[in-house]
Amino acid sequence: MKVLNLTFRDSQGKTRRVRLTNVTTAHDKDTVHQIMDQLSGLKLFVAADGSELLAHPVAAEYVDTTAASLFKEEKAAPVTH
């Protein structure tokens, strides 16, 4: 599964992260940075104290995760006493 991790600083300097799953990796760094700038400019995410949660884009990274199933019980075994 492809994941895009976006890291922002809020208006108080704390790190905030947004994780998007099942994304395409077709976008380059300039495009992703531009989108992050636009997202922070919308000021949609505000804390109760009025601080902006996604004030400044800091980083972005694509992550490719692979699941390795160890076992899967198909049916619950009947309980007998």
Secondary structure by P-SEA (a helix, b strand, c coil): cbbbbbbbbcccbbbbbbbbccccccccaaaaaaaaaaaaaaccccccccccccccccbbbbbbbbbbbcccccccccccc
